[in-house]
Each structure stands twice: as structure tokens, then as C-alpha cells.
Amino acid sequence: MHETALFPGLAERMKTRRGGRDHIFETLEAAKTALIVVDVQGFFCDPDTTGGQNTIDIVPAINTLADGVRAAGGTVVWIITTFTEETAQAWSTLFHEFCSPPVRERLLTGLGPGGWGHALHPDLVVKPGDLTVEKDRFSPFIADASTLHGDLQARGIDTIAVTGTETNVCCESTARDGMMLNYKTIMVSDANAAHDDNHHNAALSNIYGFVDVMTTEEVLTRLTPVGAQAAAE
């Protein structure tokens, strides 16, 4: 599990910017909230993949969040990266400029449909009513990468809590794009994983100015269950 530590002085500066608030979102309306679990697949849990053990370590926190979000009446979304030869052609800058032939082959065989690392980690608890969305870019929110934005809009979702792997790649990309699509966005610090603490903390610090950063416990204690909001009004 990562030891989360934002850049020195950052939390204090952001607190001042926010008018003295430690967190932007003090309550989360469950009916409008989705837990987004990014890429916790066999490929990214493999010991030969950077951050593999760190990703395995966050599985219990993700399951705890999923249970809490479901119980409150929220939505759980499992995001699965799926790469094909067509992906490699359409995204040739990544596959042919940034990846050597062996790396490219590993991505396509591991994350192709039915590939050795394509399925979600077996310890994740997926239940009926959850959504499963495939993506073919780091962020599921960019045009044509997935159906996620439309799926969330159809359910009236305006708040997302991002978890998964890697903190500084697909999770950060998802959070950035989600916020720019006007979702109230939270990065769950103890339910994101990266290669090491430095990568993890740099990503959280980089986006702390426009997303909230909370622990699993902080998210769950802020969830307002379906029905409770109406009763309070």
C-alpha cells in the first residue's frame, strides 16, 4: 500500500484557495455518484508489470468502496482496457513510437479480448447491476474510447470517485478528463496504485488543484444514501 504524501505545502495552499476547507465535496449524493475502477486486470497485477503488487494491495479497499457505494444506492463501474491490432494502428504513436516490439506484443497479447491478462483480478467482487466498460485509450472519457460518459449521463451521475491503476497514467487521465466534462471528481488515495510512492504522490499532487483527494473512509463517510437526501429536504 502506498504511503500517500502530497507535495510540501500543497494541502495548505489549496485549503486557503478553497476558503479554509480541507475537502471540496463535504457530501456525496449516492444516487449521483459512481465508483470508477480503472484497469485492475490480471495484466496490471502481474509481477512483471510495474506496480503489480501495489495494484493487488488495493483490491480490498476497492471491494470495500464498491460495497459501500452499492449499499448507498450508487453505481459501480469496472473499466477494462482492451487493445486490438486496430488499436495499435489507430494509436500508432503509443504502440510504435513509445513501445518496443516485445512491449507492443505483450500489450496486445495480454490485453486483447480473451488475453492472458485481460480479465479483472479474481479477488474483485463484481455484482449484478454493476457496469463493465471497455476502453482503448488511457482515459475512457476521450472521444470514441469507450461508452462511459454516455453511460454515466444516462444514470444521472455527476460525481465520480476514481480508483485503480496506475495512479499516474490511466487513473490520472480519467480524473482529468472527467473533471473537464464537469464531473465532481475524487481520487481515492488508498485505492489507487502506481509503480512506487513517488509516481503515486506526484500524480495526486499534480491534480490536487482541480480534483478532491480522499481516503476510502473519507469517501464512505460522506455518502448520502438514496432516500436520505429527500428526507433531509
C-alpha positions as CSV (number, residue, x, y, z in Angstrom):
1,M,0.0,0.0,0.0
2,H,1.3,3.4,-0.9
3,E,2.3,6.0,1.8
4,T,0.4,9.0,0.4
5,A,2.1,12.4,0.9
6,L,1.3,15.4,-1.2
7,F,4.0,17.9,-2.2
8,P,5.1,20.0,0.8
9,G,2.8,23.0,1.4
10,L,0.4,22.0,-1.3
11,A,-2.5,21.0,1.0
12,E,-2.2,24.2,3.0
13,R,-2.2,26.3,-0.2
14,M,-5.2,24.5,-1.6
15,K,-7.0,24.8,1.7
16,T,-6.6,28.6,1.6
17,R,-7.8,28.7,-2.0
18,R,-10.9,26.7,-1.0
19,G,-11.8,29.1,1.7
20,G,-10.5,27.0,4.6
21,R,-12.0,23.7,3.5
22,D,-9.9,20.5,3.7
23,H,-12.1,18.9,1.0
24,I,-14.2,20.4,-1.8
25,F,-17.0,17.9,-1.5
26,E,-18.3,17.5,2.0
27,T,-21.3,15.3,1.0
28,L,-21.7,12.9,-1.9
29,E,-25.2,12.1,-3.1
30,A,-25.0,8.4,-3.7
31,A,-27.7,8.3,-6.4
32,K,-25.5,10.6,-8.5
33,T,-22.1,9.0,-7.6
34,A,-20.2,6.4,-9.5
35,L,-17.2,4.4,-8.3
36,I,-14.8,4.1,-11.3
37,V,-12.4,1.2,-11.0
38,V,-9.7,1.5,-13.7
39,D,-7.8,-1.4,-15.1
40,V,-7.5,-3.7,-12.1
41,Q,-6.9,-6.6,-14.6
42,G,-4.5,-9.5,-14.5
43,F,-2.1,-7.8,-16.8
44,F,-1.5,-4.9,-14.4
45,C,-1.3,-7.2,-11.3
46,D,1.4,-9.4,-12.9
47,P,4.7,-9.3,-11.1
48,D,6.5,-8.4,-14.4
49,T,4.3,-5.3,-14.8
50,T,5.3,-2.2,-12.9
51,G,3.3,-1.7,-9.8
52,G,1.8,-5.2,-10.0
53,Q,2.0,-5.9,-6.3
54,N,0.8,-2.4,-5.4
55,T,-2.3,-3.0,-7.6
56,I,-3.0,-6.3,-5.8
57,D,-2.7,-4.4,-2.5
58,I,-5.6,-2.0,-3.3
59,V,-8.1,-4.8,-4.1
60,P,-9.5,-4.9,-0.6
61,A,-10.1,-1.1,-0.5
62,I,-11.8,-1.2,-3.9
63,N,-14.1,-4.0,-2.7
64,T,-14.9,-2.0,0.5
65,L,-15.7,1.0,-1.6
66,A,-17.8,-1.0,-4.0
67,D,-19.9,-2.5,-1.2
68,G,-20.4,0.9,0.4
69,V,-21.4,2.6,-2.9
70,R,-23.8,-0.1,-3.8
71,A,-25.4,-0.2,-0.4
72,A,-26.0,3.6,-0.5
73,G,-27.6,3.3,-4.0
74,G,-24.7,4.4,-6.1
75,T,-23.1,2.9,-9.2
76,V,-20.0,0.8,-9.6
77,V,-18.2,0.8,-12.9
78,W,-15.4,-1.7,-13.8
79,I,-13.2,-0.2,-16.6
80,I,-11.3,-2.8,-18.7
81,T,-8.5,-1.9,-21.1
82,T,-8.9,-3.8,-24.4
83,F,-6.3,-3.5,-27.1
84,T,-6.5,-4.9,-30.6
85,E,-4.4,-4.7,-33.8
86,E,-6.8,-1.9,-34.8
87,T,-6.0,0.0,-31.6
88,A,-2.3,-0.4,-32.4
89,Q,-2.9,1.1,-35.9
90,A,-5.1,3.9,-34.7
91,W,-2.9,4.8,-31.8
92,S,0.4,4.2,-33.6
93,T,2.2,7.0,-31.7
94,L,2.0,4.9,-28.5
95,F,2.3,1.5,-29.9
96,H,5.1,2.2,-32.5
97,E,7.0,5.2,-31.0
98,F,6.9,4.5,-27.3
99,C,6.8,0.7,-27.3
100,S,9.5,-1.7,-28.5
101,P,8.3,-4.7,-30.5
102,P,8.3,-7.0,-27.4
103,V,6.4,-4.5,-25.3
104,R,3.9,-3.9,-28.1
105,E,3.4,-7.7,-28.4
106,R,2.9,-8.1,-24.7
107,L,0.3,-5.3,-24.6
108,L,-1.7,-6.9,-27.5
109,T,-1.5,-10.5,-26.3
110,G,-2.1,-9.6,-22.6
111,L,-4.8,-7.0,-23.1
112,G,-6.5,-8.3,-26.2
113,P,-10.0,-9.9,-25.9
114,G,-9.5,-13.1,-24.0
115,G,-5.8,-12.4,-23.5
116,W,-3.9,-13.8,-20.6
117,G,-4.2,-10.5,-18.6
118,H,-7.5,-9.1,-19.9
119,A,-9.9,-10.3,-17.1
120,L,-10.4,-8.4,-13.9
121,H,-8.4,-9.6,-10.9
122,P,-10.2,-12.6,-9.5
123,D,-10.5,-11.2,-5.9
124,L,-12.5,-8.2,-7.1
125,V,-16.2,-8.7,-6.2
126,V,-18.3,-7.8,-9.2
127,K,-22.1,-8.0,-8.7
128,P,-25.2,-7.8,-10.9
129,G,-26.1,-4.2,-11.5
130,D,-22.5,-3.1,-11.8
131,L,-21.4,-1.7,-15.2
132,T,-18.4,-3.1,-17.1
133,V,-17.0,-0.7,-19.7
134,E,-14.1,-1.5,-22.1
135,K,-11.7,1.3,-23.2
136,D,-8.9,1.5,-25.7
137,R,-7.1,4.6,-24.5
138,F,-5.7,5.7,-21.2
139,S,-8.8,7.7,-20.5
140,P,-12.3,6.3,-21.1
141,F,-13.7,9.8,-21.5
142,I,-12.0,10.9,-24.7
143,A,-14.0,10.6,-27.9
144,D,-14.7,7.1,-29.0
145,A,-12.5,5.5,-26.3
146,S,-15.5,4.0,-24.5
147,T,-19.2,4.4,-23.7
148,L,-18.5,5.6,-20.2
149,H,-19.6,9.2,-20.5
150,G,-22.9,8.3,-22.1
151,D,-23.5,5.5,-19.6
152,L,-23.0,7.9,-16.6
153,Q,-25.1,10.6,-18.1
154,A,-28.0,8.1,-18.7
155,R,-27.9,7.4,-15.0
156,G,-27.8,11.0,-13.8
157,I,-24.3,10.7,-12.4
158,D,-22.5,13.9,-11.7
159,T,-19.8,12.7,-9.2
160,I,-17.0,10.1,-9.8
161,A,-14.6,8.5,-7.4
162,V,-11.6,7.2,-9.3
163,T,-9.7,4.1,-8.2
164,G,-7.4,1.6,-9.9
165,T,-4.1,1.5,-11.7
166,E,-1.8,3.3,-12.5
167,T,-2.4,6.4,-10.4
168,N,-0.2,8.5,-12.8
169,V,-1.4,7.1,-16.1
170,C,-4.9,5.8,-16.7
171,C,-6.3,6.9,-13.3
172,E,-4.9,10.5,-13.6
173,S,-6.1,10.6,-17.3
174,T,-9.6,9.5,-16.3
175,A,-9.8,12.0,-13.4
176,R,-8.5,14.9,-15.6
177,D,-11.0,14.3,-18.4
178,G,-13.8,13.5,-16.0
179,M,-13.4,16.9,-14.3
180,M,-13.2,18.7,-17.6
181,L,-16.5,17.0,-18.5
182,N,-17.9,18.7,-15.4
183,Y,-18.0,15.6,-13.1
184,K,-17.2,16.3,-9.4
185,T,-14.1,14.2,-9.3
186,I,-12.4,12.5,-6.4
187,M,-9.1,10.5,-6.5
188,V,-9.2,7.8,-3.7
189,S,-5.6,7.9,-2.4
190,D,-5.6,4.4,-0.8
191,A,-7.4,2.8,-3.7
192,N,-5.0,3.9,-6.5
193,A,-1.7,2.2,-7.3
194,A,1.4,3.0,-9.2
195,H,5.0,1.8,-9.7
196,D,6.1,3.4,-6.4
197,D,5.2,6.1,-3.9
198,N,6.9,8.8,-6.0
199,H,4.8,8.1,-9.0
200,H,1.7,7.8,-6.9
201,N,2.2,11.0,-4.9
202,A,3.4,13.1,-7.9
203,A,0.1,12.3,-9.7
204,L,-2.1,13.1,-6.8
205,S,-0.2,16.3,-6.2
206,N,-0.4,17.3,-9.9
207,I,-4.2,17.2,-10.0
208,Y,-5.0,18.3,-6.4
209,G,-5.8,21.7,-7.6
210,F,-8.9,20.6,-9.5
211,V,-10.0,17.2,-8.0
212,D,-10.5,16.2,-4.4
213,V,-8.3,13.6,-2.8
214,M,-9.8,11.4,-0.2
215,T,-9.2,8.1,1.5
216,T,-11.7,5.2,1.3
217,E,-13.0,6.0,4.7
218,E,-13.5,9.7,3.8
219,V,-15.5,8.8,0.7
220,L,-17.7,6.3,2.5
221,T,-18.5,8.7,5.4
222,R,-19.6,11.4,3.0
223,L,-22.0,9.2,1.0
224,T,-25.6,10.2,1.5
225,P,-27.8,7.1,0.8
226,V,-30.7,7.2,-1.7
227,G,-33.7,8.4,0.2
228,A,-31.8,10.2,2.9
229,Q,-31.3,13.3,0.7
230,A,-35.1,13.6,0.1
231,A,-35.8,13.1,3.8
232,A,-33.4,15.8,4.8
233,E,-35.1,18.2,2.4
